[in-house]
Amino acid sequence: MGNGINRVVLVGTGFVGSSYAFALMNQGVTEELVLIDLNKEKSEGDAMDLNHGLAFAPSATRIWFGDYQDCKEADIVVLTAGANQKPGETRLDLVEKNAKIFKGIVDQVMESGFDGIFIVATNPVDILAYATWKFSGLPRERVIGSGTILDTARFRFLLGDYFKVDTRNVHAYIIGEHGDTELPVWSHADIGGRPILDIVKTSDQYHIEDLESIFVNVRDAAYHIIERKGATYYGIAMGLVRLTKAILQNENSVLTVSAYLDGEYGTKDVYIGVPAIVNRSGIREVIQQDLNESERVKFAHSVKVLKQTLNPIFKKD
């Protein structure tokens, strides 16, 4: 982290990675962007293609195809490499393939002398964030998974649509595993300071059943998109840019990322989606929402599922 110039290294230029690179350039978030991929031709092509758009970008970005040596000066290394979810596959199905791939990548990044922040986006993201933390030896606040950042955005979009309010003025969170066991925190969901559950209770036009189906749509969104177009990448790419910006600009923003818990929410030694304050040093702190009884039970179940998936990889007792 030398010369005061922000450098982001992207490992993996598949659908998610290349969408992220494109969005990053469009928003002018970093001065330098390095692309790394096993498929050298594809990454070189991406770098060329992106550079040709720079004349129309909001600010100058140096973009090139590089290698792991380039990580030494990087502020952030973003990991989107690995096998994708196929139709009918859950995110957890990918675990063994991608944990192996990650060991090789993280080792090479660390060998460069990298001393920045990892953002992990590859699924299953909570497991791979944990793996990246373990493999890298970095302090836990400097490894961040994309977590439920996109689920929360999907949730706010659908709630805004339902209540006819700008999505940015809806405050509601999805927490837990980025996957089938995630949960909505209805007890703290509000619009303009009014709890959503109160709005529904006191009005004839809104119904509690609608809220349930909104959540189900959020939880299963990826399956619906994968069925239709084979992969999801624009939404998560935008979420990753948002997270990159919060770090590089030292924003202290609250985002629902996959963070390491060490006693928060009554649980330890797991990476899972929770609201956290993110700044230049990574995760400044995890925000503990006061969950109600049913939310606590669902969250504990989510933790349990993740730990069971982690166990065989890290041979934990």
VOGU-3710 file (C-alpha; in Angstrom, 3 decimals, decimal comma):
1> mgnginrvvl> 0,000/0,000/0,000  2,566/2,450/-1,174  2,178/5,431/-3,390  -1,200/6,858/-2,400  -2,755/5,519/-5,591  -5,642/3,119/-5,084  -5,068/-0,263/-6,689  -7,643/-3,019/-6,944  -6,634/-6,471/-8,178  -9,419/-8,646/-9,540
11> vgtgfvgssy> -8,817/-12,406/-9,599  -11,281/-14,078/-11,961  -12,691/-12,350/-15,047  -15,760/-14,502/-15,598  -19,289/-13,054/-15,612  -19,088/-11,540/-12,134  -15,493/-10,347/-12,425  -15,867/-8,663/-15,798  -19,168/-7,027/-14,759  -17,418/-5,745/-11,628
21> afalmnqgvt> -14,515/-4,348/-13,675  -16,958/-2,608/-16,015  -18,998/-1,116/-13,141  -15,837/-0,063/-11,285  -14,588/1,808/-14,339  -17,990/3,407/-14,950  -18,101/4,744/-11,408  -14,461/5,842/-11,385  -13,798/4,200/-8,026  -10,104/3,280/-8,281
31> eelvlidlnk> -7,035/4,633/-10,074  -5,598/1,225/-10,940  -7,307/-2,033/-11,803  -5,353/-5,227/-12,457  -7,025/-8,282/-14,001  -5,748/-11,783/-13,229  -7,165/-15,004/-14,652  -5,969/-18,450/-15,705  -7,535/-17,676/-19,069  -4,901/-15,160/-20,100
41> eksegdamdl> -6,476/-14,389/-23,497  -9,865/-13,572/-21,986  -8,333/-11,215/-19,406  -6,095/-9,494/-21,937  -9,144/-9,022/-24,147  -11,105/-7,580/-21,223  -8,322/-5,140/-20,387  -8,175/-3,964/-24,007  -11,944/-3,678/-24,293  -12,260/-1,740/-21,011
51> nhglafapsa> -9,410/0,603/-21,945  -11,234/1,477/-25,144  -14,109/2,821/-23,052  -11,912/5,087/-20,908  -12,537/8,115/-23,110  -16,141/7,966/-21,895  -15,439/7,183/-18,223  -15,881/9,720/-15,392  -12,211/9,555/-14,383  -8,916/8,020/-15,439
61> triwfgdyqd> -8,292/4,390/-14,501  -5,193/2,407/-15,437  -6,358/-1,070/-16,383  -4,080/-3,963/-17,303  -3,792/-7,729/-17,372  -1,286/-8,660/-14,677  -0,071/-11,369/-12,331  0,132/-12,092/-8,609  3,205/-9,853/-8,219  0,852/-6,923/-8,796
71> ckeadivvlt> -0,895/-7,751/-5,502  2,062/-6,446/-3,483  0,931/-2,832/-4,022  -2,795/-3,608/-3,980  -5,186/-2,050/-1,483  -7,903/-4,583/-2,235  -7,841/-8,011/-3,865  -11,268/-9,110/-5,080  -11,812/-12,841/-5,527  -14,455/-13,870/-8,052
81> aganqkpget> -12,647/-16,922/-9,474  -13,989/-20,448/-9,191  -16,736/-22,765/-10,406  -20,240/-21,342/-10,886  -23,571/-22,587/-9,607  -25,319/-24,717/-12,217  -29,100/-24,982/-12,527  -30,332/-27,092/-9,610  -27,117/-26,659/-7,606  -27,082/-24,842/-4,268
91> rldlveknak> -24,254/-22,505/-3,360  -23,059/-24,996/-0,760  -22,673/-27,702/-3,443  -19,690/-25,811/-4,810  -17,694/-25,925/-1,625  -14,964/-28,496/-2,216  -14,129/-27,461/-5,769  -13,806/-23,823/-4,828  -11,977/-24,284/-1,520  -9,194/-26,069/-3,444
101> ifkgivdqvm> -9,024/-23,339/-6,089  -8,889/-20,683/-3,348  -5,988/-22,292/-1,509  -3,849/-21,877/-4,627  -4,974/-18,310/-5,274  -4,661/-16,988/-1,709  -1,212/-18,536/-1,297  0,019/-16,759/-4,427  -1,524/-13,431/-3,398  0,132/-13,624/0,027
111> esgfdgifiv> 3,515/-14,621/-1,452  3,555/-11,275/-3,288  3,720/-9,458/0,064  0,076/-8,340/-0,134  -1,008/-6,434/2,950  -4,441/-5,093/2,065  -8,047/-6,250/2,235  -9,636/-9,272/0,590  -13,162/-9,081/-0,789  -14,558/-12,544/-1,478
121> atnpvdilay> -17,499/-12,959/-3,862  -17,229/-16,580/-5,036  -19,872/-18,963/-3,684  -20,440/-20,388/-1,177  -19,262/-16,957/-0,080  -19,465/-17,423/3,700  -17,383/-20,607/3,549  -14,850/-19,131/1,120  -14,476/-15,937/3,177  -13,638/-18,140/6,168
131> atwkfsglpr> -11,215/-20,148/4,008  -9,544/-16,962/2,728  -9,115/-15,710/6,299  -7,589/-19,059/7,335  -5,347/-19,427/4,254  -4,142/-15,807/4,322  -3,364/-15,388/8,015  -4,669/-11,807/7,793  -6,599/-10,280/10,688  -10,286/-11,117/10,369
141> ervigsgtil> -11,380/-7,511/9,782  -9,411/-7,505/6,518  -11,255/-10,406/4,919  -14,792/-9,502/3,884  -17,299/-11,668/2,059  -19,980/-10,094/-0,127  -22,414/-11,856/2,212  -26,050/-10,769/1,976  -25,234/-7,380/0,440  -27,175/-8,339/-2,699
151> dtarfrfllg> -29,994/-10,140/-0,856  -30,491/-6,992/1,211  -30,563/-4,888/-1,974  -33,072/-7,260/-3,598  -35,166/-7,114/-0,407  -35,170/-3,305/-0,345  -36,007/-3,157/-4,036  -39,052/-5,426/-3,649  -40,230/-3,672/-0,478  -39,849/-0,278/-2,155
161> dyfkvdtrnv> -41,838/-1,611/-5,086  -44,576/-2,928/-2,797  -44,908/0,209/-0,648  -44,169/2,582/-3,575  -41,160/4,168/-1,859  -37,636/4,791/-3,202  -35,617/1,635/-2,523  -32,888/3,776/-0,884  -35,336/4,882/1,824  -36,263/1,360/2,843
171> hayiigehgd> -34,249/0,123/5,814  -34,390/-3,630/6,047  -31,820/-6,383/6,249  -31,347/-9,956/5,156  -28,845/-11,724/7,391  -27,363/-15,215/7,714  -25,914/-17,507/5,073  -25,932/-16,115/1,537  -28,135/-19,013/0,527  -31,130/-21,094/1,488
181> telpvwshad> -31,027/-20,470/5,261  -30,874/-16,663/5,143  -33,566/-14,692/6,994  -35,279/-11,285/6,922  -35,027/-9,130/10,045  -38,656/-7,984/10,084  -38,348/-6,775/13,679  -36,057/-3,934/12,497  -37,427/-3,202/9,031  -38,685/0,338/8,602
191> iggrpildiv> -39,611/3,068/6,155  -39,073/6,611/7,379  -38,755/5,380/10,939  -42,080/3,512/10,842  -41,743/-0,228/11,382  -42,950/-2,108/8,314  -44,887/-4,547/10,500  -46,834/-1,588/11,962  -47,554/-0,166/8,504  -49,011/-3,543/7,495
201> ktsdqyhied> -51,014/-3,991/10,713  -52,673/-0,592/10,491  -53,558/-0,619/6,804  -56,044/-2,467/4,631  -54,029/-2,380/1,425  -50,974/-4,298/2,741  -50,908/-7,886/3,948  -48,513/-9,923/6,069  -48,671/-12,787/3,511  -47,307/-10,430/0,865
211> lesifvnvrd> -44,268/-9,777/3,067  -43,589/-13,499/3,296  -43,701/-13,890/-0,479  -41,410/-10,869/-0,902  -38,829/-12,624/1,259  -39,189/-15,931/-0,617  -38,615/-14,046/-3,875  -35,446/-12,566/-2,425  -34,148/-15,865/-1,114  -34,781/-17,712/-4,369
221> aayhiierkg> -33,887/-14,865/-6,743  -30,625/-16,446/-7,889  -32,371/-19,692/-8,832  -34,909/-17,757/-10,918  -32,177/-15,776/-12,682  -29,941/-18,822/-13,266  -32,911/-20,673/-14,807  -33,485/-17,781/-17,192  -30,003/-16,575/-18,110  -27,557/-19,097/-16,677
231> atyygiamgl> -25,859/-16,850/-14,130  -26,337/-13,737/-12,011  -23,725/-11,004/-12,251  -24,941/-7,396/-12,634  -26,491/-7,089/-9,173  -23,551/-8,646/-7,338  -21,063/-6,608/-9,410  -22,802/-3,386/-8,307  -22,753/-4,611/-4,706  -19,016/-5,316/-4,928
241> vrltkailqn> -18,355/-1,841/-6,327  -20,370/-0,354/-3,457  -18,232/-2,306/-0,981  -14,981/-1,320/-2,761  -16,000/2,339/-2,591  -16,864/2,105/1,123  -13,358/0,767/1,763  -11,307/3,048/-0,498  -13,182/6,190/0,555  -13,152/5,275/4,242
251> ensvltvsay> -16,929/5,721/4,407  -17,870/3,904/7,620  -20,897/2,619/5,710  -23,246/-0,019/7,065  -23,387/-2,966/4,660  -24,578/-6,535/5,210  -21,363/-8,364/4,476  -20,032/-11,737/5,473  -17,984/-10,997/8,580  -16,216/-13,108/11,166
261> ldgeygtkdv> -18,201/-13,433/14,383  -16,373/-13,712/17,662  -19,175/-13,698/20,212  -21,568/-11,348/18,379  -25,060/-12,792/17,947  -24,011/-15,391/20,518  -21,820/-17,243/18,042  -18,128/-17,741/17,317  -15,750/-18,858/14,595  -17,938/-18,442/11,524
271> yigvpaivnr> -18,224/-15,979/8,633  -21,859/-15,011/8,036  -23,941/-12,138/6,643  -24,565/-9,391/9,215  -24,736/-5,589/9,102  -21,238/-4,209/9,665  -19,472/-0,856/9,507  -16,958/-0,868/6,673  -14,049/1,568/6,208  -10,431/1,798/5,024
281> sgireviqqd> -9,296/-0,759/7,564  -11,970/-3,288/6,567  -14,702/-4,255/8,992  -14,660/-1,701/11,788  -17,375/-3,448/13,769  -20,273/-5,837/13,483  -23,618/-4,249/14,316  -25,620/-6,464/16,623  -29,293/-6,159/15,880  -31,524/-7,177/18,728
291> lneservkfa> -33,274/-10,117/17,086  -36,629/-11,445/18,224  -37,041/-15,074/19,271  -37,937/-16,514/15,872  -35,150/-14,558/14,156  -32,648/-15,836/16,722  -33,689/-19,422/16,052  -33,377/-18,966/12,274  -30,004/-17,266/12,583  -28,692/-20,065/14,832
301> hsvkvlkqtl> -29,864/-22,585/12,226  -28,004/-20,672/9,511  -24,832/-20,696/11,615  -25,198/-24,428/12,194  -25,539/-25,184/8,476  -22,420/-23,145/7,694  -20,391/-24,780/10,462  -21,394/-28,247/9,263  -20,172/-27,313/5,800  -16,916/-25,889/7,177
311> npifkkd> -16,125/-28,906/9,338  -14,947/-31,358/6,670  -12,726/-28,683/5,060  -11,013/-27,572/8,239  -11,391/-30,892/10,081  -12,796/-29,118/13,106  -13,866/-31,119/16,133
//
